[in-house]
């Protein structure tokens, strides 16, 4: 007989819990950047970080949903006075691609681990004077 998971385990491990955290984390990132009157890039960076953390170790569909959720917040879901989403082709498509790429890389942890391992090996090579 298996033990039921606690709420914290469900939020940390399950896809639905991760999407819950991405939703509220994105909302918080956009709101804090707005209150601080920070540039839009700060809000976008915060949402990208939340989406990456929410996608780590998840399946690709969960990561894509996390990217879509984060995109709704940087697209103006919270910023517009009436909550109306508007499409600005160049910037919105670029933001969506950015979020999808980072979320997919985070979900495919083996790819991310390989990139980070290669970077660490490249940096750690001893230099020998000739």
N, CA and C atoms as an extended XYZ file, in Angstrom:
390
Properties=species:S:1:pos:R:3:atomname:S:1:resname:S:1:resid:I:1 pbc="F F F"
N         0.833       -1.169        0.000 N   UNK     1
C         0.000        0.000        0.000 CA  UNK     1
C         0.888        1.246        0.000 C   UNK     1
N         0.602        2.162       -0.886 N   UNK     2
C         1.410        3.367       -0.982 CA  UNK     2
C         0.815        4.464       -0.112 C   UNK     2
N         1.709        5.272        0.421 N   UNK     3
C         1.279        6.400        1.243 CA  UNK     3
C         0.826        7.540        0.343 C   UNK     3
N        -0.211        8.256        0.718 N   UNK     4
C        -0.610        9.412       -0.082 CA  UNK     4
C         0.436       10.518        0.022 C   UNK     4
N         0.589       11.257       -1.049 N   UNK     5
C         1.566       12.334       -1.067 CA  UNK     5
C         1.035       13.530       -0.287 C   UNK     5
N         1.945       14.230        0.337 N   UNK     6
C         1.559       15.457        1.029 CA  UNK     6
C         1.337       16.557       -0.004 C   UNK     6
N         0.763       17.654        0.436 N   UNK     7
C         0.503       18.765       -0.469 CA  UNK     7
C         1.801       19.321       -1.050 C   UNK     7
N         2.838       19.426       -0.230 N   UNK     8
C         4.109       19.959       -0.730 CA  UNK     8
C         4.724       19.030       -1.768 C   UNK     8
N         4.617       17.722       -1.573 N   UNK     9
C         5.144       16.784       -2.561 CA  UNK     9
C         4.372       16.888       -3.869 C   UNK     9
N         3.062       17.074       -3.792 N   UNK    10
C         2.245       17.209       -4.984 CA  UNK    10
C         2.620       18.463       -5.750 C   UNK    10
N         2.844       19.567       -5.030 N   UNK    11
C         3.216       20.815       -5.701 CA  UNK    11
C         4.597       20.731       -6.327 C   UNK    11
N         5.505       20.029       -5.681 N   UNK    12
C         6.876       19.976       -6.170 CA  UNK    12
C         7.032       18.978       -7.306 C   UNK    12
N         6.376       17.844       -7.223 N   UNK    13
C         6.613       16.770       -8.199 CA  UNK    13
C         5.593       16.698       -9.319 C   UNK    13
N         4.341       16.976       -9.035 N   UNK    14
C         3.282       16.785      -10.020 CA  UNK    14
C         3.195       17.908      -11.032 C   UNK    14
N         2.735       17.557      -12.231 N   UNK    15
C         2.599       18.544      -13.288 CA  UNK    15
C         1.566       19.607      -12.960 C   UNK    15
N         0.437       19.202      -12.390 N   UNK    16
C        -0.603       20.174      -12.043 CA  UNK    16
C        -0.110       21.136      -10.971 C   UNK    16
N         0.630       20.624      -10.012 N   UNK    17
C         1.189       21.486       -8.974 CA  UNK    17
C         2.187       22.468       -9.532 C   UNK    17
N         3.002       21.998      -10.482 N   UNK    18
C         3.973       22.903      -11.097 CA  UNK    18
C         3.279       24.010      -11.883 C   UNK    18
N         2.184       23.660      -12.592 N   UNK    19
C         1.452       24.683      -13.328 CA  UNK    19
C         0.806       25.684      -12.375 C   UNK    19
N         0.355       25.212      -11.234 N   UNK    20
C        -0.179       26.090      -10.199 CA  UNK    20
C         0.891       27.079       -9.744 C   UNK    20
N         2.096       26.565       -9.498 N   UNK    21
C         3.195       27.423       -9.073 CA  UNK    21
C         3.622       28.396      -10.175 C   UNK    21
N         3.607       27.961      -11.422 N   UNK    22
C         3.956       28.848      -12.537 CA  UNK    22
C         2.925       29.971      -12.654 C   UNK    22
N         1.661       29.636      -12.491 N   UNK    23
C         0.606       30.651      -12.563 CA  UNK    23
C         0.823       31.736      -11.517 C   UNK    23
N         0.942       31.334      -10.269 N   UNK    24
C         1.072       32.314       -9.194 CA  UNK    24
C         2.443       32.979       -9.180 C   UNK    24
N         3.482       32.252       -9.551 N   UNK    25
C         4.811       32.853       -9.623 CA  UNK    25
C         4.901       33.897      -10.724 C   UNK    25
N         4.280       33.618      -11.870 N   UNK    26
C         4.265       34.589      -12.964 CA  UNK    26
C         3.479       35.827      -12.572 C   UNK    26
N         2.355       35.618      -11.912 N   UNK    27
C         1.562       36.746      -11.440 CA  UNK    27
C         2.375       37.617      -10.487 C   UNK    27
N         3.091       36.971       -9.584 N   UNK    28
C         3.900       37.711       -8.625 CA  UNK    28
C         5.048       38.448       -9.317 C   UNK    28
N         5.706       37.803      -10.276 N   UNK    29
C         6.823       38.447      -10.982 CA  UNK    29
C         6.364       39.693      -11.730 C   UNK    29
N         5.232       39.607      -12.410 N   UNK    30
C         4.725       40.747      -13.168 CA  UNK    30
C         4.262       41.849      -12.218 C   UNK    30
N         3.580       41.468      -11.148 N   UNK    31
C         3.078       42.473      -10.204 CA  UNK    31
C         4.205       43.189       -9.462 C   UNK    31
N         5.204       42.435       -9.024 N   UNK    32
C         6.322       43.059       -8.303 CA  UNK    32
C         7.093       44.000       -9.226 C   UNK    32
N         7.298       43.584      -10.465 N   UNK    33
C         7.985       44.461      -11.420 CA  UNK    33
C         7.156       45.710      -11.697 C   UNK    33
N         5.834       45.566      -11.735 N   UNK    34
C         4.970       46.718      -11.968 CA  UNK    34
C         4.975       47.688      -10.803 C   UNK    34
N         4.929       47.153       -9.576 N   UNK    35
C         4.945       48.002       -8.385 CA  UNK    35
C         6.286       48.729       -8.271 C   UNK    35
N         7.363       48.041       -8.618 N   UNK    36
C         8.698       48.641       -8.545 CA  UNK    36
C         8.986       49.558       -9.736 C   UNK    36
N         8.043       49.643      -10.665 N   UNK    37
C         8.211       50.432      -11.884 CA  UNK    37
C         9.480       50.035      -12.641 C   UNK    37
N         9.734       48.735      -12.648 N   UNK    38
C        10.902       48.198      -13.351 CA  UNK    38
C        10.583       48.100      -14.844 C   UNK    38
N        11.598       48.063      -15.679 N   UNK    39
C        11.347       47.889      -17.117 CA  UNK    39
C        10.658       46.555      -17.388 C   UNK    39
N        10.017       46.473      -18.534 N   UNK    40
C         9.282       45.253      -18.903 CA  UNK    40
C        10.203       44.037      -18.968 C   UNK    40
N        11.462       44.264      -19.312 N   UNK    41
C        12.419       43.162      -19.403 CA  UNK    41
C        12.605       42.471      -18.054 C   UNK    41
N        12.478       43.209      -16.971 N   UNK    42
C        12.599       42.604      -15.637 CA  UNK    42
C        11.435       41.658      -15.386 C   UNK    42
N        10.232       42.083      -15.744 N   UNK    43
C         9.054       41.216      -15.589 CA  UNK    43
C         9.189       39.979      -16.460 C   UNK    43
N         9.639       40.171      -17.702 N   UNK    44
C         9.807       39.024      -18.608 CA  UNK    44
C        10.864       38.067      -18.059 C   UNK    44
N        11.973       38.600      -17.561 N   UNK    45
C        13.014       37.749      -16.974 CA  UNK    45
C        12.513       36.979      -15.770 C   UNK    45
N        11.708       37.619      -14.943 N   UNK    46
C        11.129       36.925      -13.793 CA  UNK    46
C        10.199       35.800      -14.207 C   UNK    46
N         9.396       36.051      -15.222 N   UNK    47
C         8.476       35.015      -15.706 CA  UNK    47
C         9.253       33.876      -16.355 C   UNK    47
N        10.298       34.198      -17.105 N   UNK    48
C        11.128       33.143      -17.708 CA  UNK    48
C        11.745       32.270      -16.609 C   UNK    48
N        12.237       32.892      -15.548 N   UNK    49
C        12.820       32.125      -14.440 CA  UNK    49
C        11.778       31.231      -13.777 C   UNK    49
N        10.579       31.745      -13.579 N   UNK    50
C         9.507       30.951      -12.967 CA  UNK    50
C         9.137       29.775      -13.872 C   UNK    50
N         9.054       30.022      -15.180 N   UNK    51
C         8.707       28.949      -16.125 CA  UNK    51
C         9.791       27.884      -16.153 C   UNK    51
N        11.054       28.294      -16.125 N   UNK    52
C        12.154       27.315      -16.132 CA  UNK    52
C        12.120       26.462      -14.873 C   UNK    52
N        11.957       27.092      -13.722 N   UNK    53
C        11.908       26.333      -12.465 CA  UNK    53
C        10.692       25.411      -12.457 C   UNK    53
N         9.567       25.887      -12.965 N   UNK    54
C         8.367       25.056      -13.016 CA  UNK    54
C         8.461       23.913      -14.001 C   UNK    54
N         9.336       24.019      -14.987 N   UNK    55
C         9.463       22.984      -16.013 CA  UNK    55
C        10.553       21.965      -15.725 C   UNK    55
N        11.411       22.226      -14.758 N   UNK    56
C        12.528       21.314      -14.479 CA  UNK    56
C        12.031       19.909      -14.178 C   UNK    56
N        12.514       18.961      -14.943 N   UNK    57
C        12.210       17.561      -14.704 CA  UNK    57
C        10.799       17.129      -15.046 C   UNK    57
N        10.023       17.983      -15.686 N   UNK    58
C         8.653       17.632      -16.056 CA  UNK    58
C         8.622       17.062      -17.472 C   UNK    58
N         7.468       16.543      -17.857 N   UNK    59
C         7.289       16.080      -19.224 CA  UNK    59
C         7.143       17.301      -20.133 C   UNK    59
N         7.436       17.125      -21.410 N   UNK    60
C         7.404       18.235      -22.352 CA  UNK    60
C         6.019       18.889      -22.438 C   UNK    60
N         4.905       18.141      -22.466 N   UNK    61
C         3.601       18.826      -22.493 CA  UNK    61
C         3.378       19.748      -21.286 C   UNK    61
N         3.825       19.332      -20.116 N   UNK    62
C         3.704       20.186      -18.938 CA  UNK    62
C         4.552       21.436      -19.105 C   UNK    62
N         5.739       21.282      -19.655 N   UNK    63
C         6.609       22.432      -19.884 CA  UNK    63
C         6.001       23.393      -20.901 C   UNK    63
N         5.368       22.860      -21.937 N   UNK    64
C         4.727       23.719      -22.926 CA  UNK    64
C         3.545       24.468      -22.323 C   UNK    64
N         2.791       23.805      -21.457 N   UNK    65
C         1.697       24.486      -20.763 CA  UNK    65
C         2.230       25.569      -19.821 C   UNK    65
N         3.347       25.292      -19.174 N   UNK    66
C         3.968       26.297      -18.301 CA  UNK    66
C         4.418       27.504      -19.125 C   UNK    66
N         4.995       27.253      -20.307 N   UNK    67
C         5.418       28.353      -21.179 CA  UNK    67
C         4.217       29.171      -21.635 C   UNK    67
N         3.135       28.501      -21.987 N   UNK    68
C         1.922       29.208      -22.390 CA  UNK    68
C         1.334       30.033      -21.264 C   UNK    68
N         1.358       29.491      -20.065 N   UNK    69
C         0.847       30.224      -18.904 CA  UNK    69
C         1.697       31.465      -18.646 C   UNK    69
N         3.009       31.307      -18.673 N   UNK    70
C         3.888       32.454      -18.477 CA  UNK    70
C         3.709       33.494      -19.569 C   UNK    70
N         3.488       33.039      -20.795 N   UNK    71
C         3.309       33.958      -21.912 CA  UNK    71
C         2.053       34.808      -21.739 C   UNK    71
N         0.994       34.219      -21.187 N   UNK    72
C        -0.224       34.991      -20.953 CA  UNK    72
C         0.048       36.187      -20.039 C   UNK    72
N         0.920       36.000      -19.064 N   UNK    73
C         1.202       37.086      -18.139 CA  UNK    73
C         2.076       38.164      -18.763 C   UNK    73
N         3.055       37.795      -19.565 N   UNK    74
C         3.890       38.824      -20.194 CA  UNK    74
C         3.199       39.425      -21.414 C   UNK    74
N         2.137       38.800      -21.881 N   UNK    75
C         1.386       39.323      -23.017 CA  UNK    75
C         0.421       40.428      -22.601 C   UNK    75
N         0.203       40.622      -21.334 N   UNK    76
C        -0.666       41.697      -20.901 CA  UNK    76
C        -1.910       41.238      -20.181 C   UNK    76
N        -1.998       39.973      -19.853 N   UNK    77
C        -3.165       39.436      -19.164 CA  UNK    77
C        -3.409       40.178      -17.852 C   UNK    77
N        -2.340       40.586      -17.197 N   UNK    78
C        -2.451       41.291      -15.931 CA  UNK    78
C        -2.261       42.789      -16.126 C   UNK    78
N        -1.452       43.187      -17.084 N   UNK    79
C        -1.069       44.584      -17.232 CA  UNK    79
C        -2.166       45.456      -17.827 C   UNK    79
N        -2.957       44.926      -18.722 N   UNK    80
C        -3.982       45.734      -19.355 CA  UNK    80
C        -5.097       46.036      -18.354 C   UNK    80
N        -5.695       47.208      -18.489 N   UNK    81
C        -6.704       47.647      -17.531 CA  UNK    81
C        -7.893       46.700      -17.480 C   UNK    81
N        -8.300       46.163      -18.608 N   UNK    82
C        -9.454       45.276      -18.652 CA  UNK    82
C        -9.065       43.805      -18.780 C   UNK    82
N        -7.783       43.472      -18.696 N   UNK    83
C        -7.331       42.090      -18.809 CA  UNK    83
C        -7.456       41.539      -20.218 C   UNK    83
N        -7.427       42.414      -21.206 N   UNK    84
C        -7.590       42.007      -22.599 CA  UNK    84
C        -6.237       41.623      -23.172 C   UNK    84
N        -6.166       40.452      -23.780 N   UNK    85
C        -4.934       40.035      -24.443 CA  UNK    85
C        -4.874       40.670      -25.823 C   UNK    85
N        -3.739       41.212      -26.162 N   UNK    86
C        -3.550       41.821      -27.472 CA  UNK    86
C        -2.378       41.151      -28.151 C   UNK    86
N        -2.432       41.069      -29.455 N   UNK    87
C        -1.380       40.403      -30.225 CA  UNK    87
C        -0.514       41.436      -30.909 C   UNK    87
N         0.759       41.447      -30.550 N   UNK    88
C         1.767       42.260      -31.230 CA  UNK    88
C         2.711       41.258      -31.884 C   UNK    88
N         2.588       41.050      -33.187 N   UNK    89
C         3.240       39.912      -33.845 CA  UNK    89
C         4.716       39.714      -33.526 C   UNK    89
N         5.518       40.731      -33.652 N   UNK    90
C         6.968       40.536      -33.490 CA  UNK    90
C         7.332       40.219      -32.042 C   UNK    90
N         6.901       41.030      -31.107 N   UNK    91
C         7.319       40.837      -29.715 CA  UNK    91
C         6.642       39.637      -29.072 C   UNK    91
N         5.359       39.452      -29.320 N   UNK    92
C         4.648       38.351      -28.672 CA  UNK    92
C         5.095       36.993      -29.201 C   UNK    92
N         5.330       36.899      -30.492 N   UNK    93
C         5.830       35.641      -31.051 CA  UNK    93
C         7.231       35.341      -30.520 C   UNK    93
N         8.058       36.379      -30.430 N   UNK    94
C         9.412       36.192      -29.892 CA  UNK    94
C         9.398       35.743      -28.441 C   UNK    94
N         8.530       36.353      -27.639 N   UNK    95
C         8.421       35.951      -26.232 CA  UNK    95
C         7.913       34.521      -26.099 C   UNK    95
N         6.942       34.156      -26.935 N   UNK    96
C         6.423       32.788      -26.877 CA  UNK    96
C         7.498       31.780      -27.254 C   UNK    96
N         8.267       32.068      -28.287 N   UNK    97
C         9.357       31.169      -28.692 CA  UNK    97
C        10.403       31.076      -27.586 C   UNK    97
N        10.749       32.206      -26.990 N   UNK    98
C        11.722       32.222      -25.896 CA  UNK    98
C        11.253       31.339      -24.739 C   UNK    98
N        10.019       31.492      -24.330 N   UNK    99
C         9.496       30.702      -23.218 CA  UNK    99
C         9.422       29.217      -23.564 C   UNK    99
N         9.004       28.900      -24.782 N   UNK   100
C         8.916       27.491      -25.186 CA  UNK   100
C        10.297       26.841      -25.214 C   UNK   100
N        11.292       27.550      -25.737 N   UNK   101
C        12.649       26.990      -25.807 CA  UNK   101
C        13.201       26.740      -24.406 C   UNK   101
N        13.104       27.732      -23.530 N   UNK   102
C        13.633       27.562      -22.177 CA  UNK   102
C        12.874       26.502      -21.398 C   UNK   102
N        11.556       26.445      -21.542 N   UNK   103
C        10.769       25.438      -20.827 CA  UNK   103
C        11.094       24.035      -21.328 C   UNK   103
N        11.243       23.885      -22.638 N   UNK   104
C        11.561       22.566      -23.192 CA  UNK   104
C        12.955       22.115      -22.766 C   UNK   104
N        13.912       23.039      -22.772 N   UNK   105
C        15.262       22.682      -22.309 CA  UNK   105
C        15.247       22.288      -20.831 C   UNK   105
N        14.472       22.995      -20.033 N   UNK   106
C        14.394       22.661      -18.610 CA  UNK   106
C        13.709       21.320      -18.403 C   UNK   106
N        12.703       21.013      -19.212 N   UNK   107
C        12.007       19.739      -19.076 CA  UNK   107
C        12.904       18.584      -19.492 C   UNK   107
N        13.682       18.806      -20.519 N   UNK   108
C        14.613       17.775      -20.974 CA  UNK   108
C        15.919       17.972      -20.227 C   UNK   108
N        15.921       17.626      -18.971 N   UNK   109
C        17.043       17.899      -18.083 CA  UNK   109
C        18.344       17.312      -18.610 C   UNK   109
N        18.284       16.216      -19.337 N   UNK   110
C        19.512       15.610      -19.845 CA  UNK   110
C        20.213       16.559      -20.822 C   UNK   110
N        19.442       17.277      -21.646 N   UNK   111
C        20.029       18.235      -22.568 CA  UNK   111
C        20.653       19.385      -21.788 C   UNK   111
N        19.931       19.886      -20.794 N   UNK   112
C        20.431       20.979      -19.976 CA  UNK   112
C        21.674       20.552      -19.201 C   UNK   112
N        21.647       19.345      -18.641 N   UNK   113
C        22.811       18.842      -17.919 CA  UNK   113
C        24.024       18.712      -18.831 C   UNK   113
N        23.806       18.263      -20.066 N   UNK   114
C        24.911       18.117      -21.002 CA  UNK   114
C        25.518       19.477      -21.347 C   UNK   114
N        24.674       20.483      -21.533 N   UNK   115
C        25.178       21.827      -21.840 CA  UNK   115
C        25.981       22.371      -20.667 C   UNK   115
N        25.442       22.235      -19.449 N   UNK   116
C        26.134       22.756      -18.272 CA  UNK   116
C        27.416       21.988      -17.979 C   UNK   116
N        27.418       20.672      -18.194 N   UNK   117
C        28.621       19.871      -17.984 CA  UNK   117
C        29.702       20.266      -18.983 C   UNK   117
N        29.305       20.459      -20.235 N   UNK   118
C        30.273       20.879      -21.252 CA  UNK   118
C        30.858       22.247      -20.905 C   UNK   118
N        30.018       23.157      -20.439 N   UNK   119
C        30.506       24.489      -20.072 CA  UNK   119
C        31.465       24.407      -18.886 C   UNK   119
N        31.156       23.553      -17.912 N   UNK   120
C        32.026       23.406      -16.743 CA  UNK   120
C        33.363       22.789      -17.132 C   UNK   120
N        33.354       21.801      -18.024 N   UNK   121
C        34.601       21.182      -18.465 CA  UNK   121
C        35.455       22.171      -19.247 C   UNK   121
N        34.804       22.966      -20.075 N   UNK   122
C        35.534       23.940      -20.876 CA  UNK   122
C        36.193       24.977      -19.977 C   UNK   122
N        35.488       25.409      -18.959 N   UNK   123
C        36.030       26.406      -18.037 CA  UNK   123
C        37.090       25.824      -17.122 C   UNK   123
N        36.996       24.549      -16.784 N   UNK   124
C        37.873       23.958      -15.790 CA  UNK   124
C        39.169       23.383      -16.353 C   UNK   124
N        39.377       23.479      -17.644 N   UNK   125
C        40.595       22.913      -18.230 CA  UNK   125
C        41.813       23.658      -17.715 C   UNK   125
N        42.799       22.913      -17.232 N   UNK   126
C        44.011       23.590      -16.731 CA  UNK   126
C        44.815       24.163      -17.888 C   UNK   126
N        45.370       25.307      -17.615 N   UNK   127
C        46.200       25.935      -18.655 CA  UNK   127
C        47.666       25.659      -18.315 C   UNK   127
N        48.373       25.164      -19.295 N   UNK   128
C        49.776       24.817      -19.115 CA  UNK   128
C        50.599       25.816      -19.921 C   UNK   128
N        51.574       26.402      -19.243 N   UNK   129
C        52.443       27.329      -19.965 CA  UNK   129
C        53.390       26.556      -20.857 C   UNK   129
N        53.586       27.090      -22.009 N   UNK   130
C        54.483       26.405      -22.942 CA  UNK   130
C        55.816       27.118      -23.028 C   UNK   130
